[in-house]
């Protein structure tokens, strides 16, 4: 019997991302001459092979690792 994965796309907020952070993130992905090509390639790869729930898991994991890393 297959069990459907629990969705992690909504719910109570744990972390806050401010508009300036989001705007700079979009700039890096869309316009930065060095970062944009690399980030777009990674995004296309992840979006083509992962479900929406898996992409959310990856995003949350990246945020948590950034919070806990020294660099």
Secondary structure by P-SEA (a helix, b strand, c coil): ccccccccccccccccccaaaaaaaaaaacccccaaaaaaaaaaaaaacccaaaaaaaaaaaaaaaaaccc
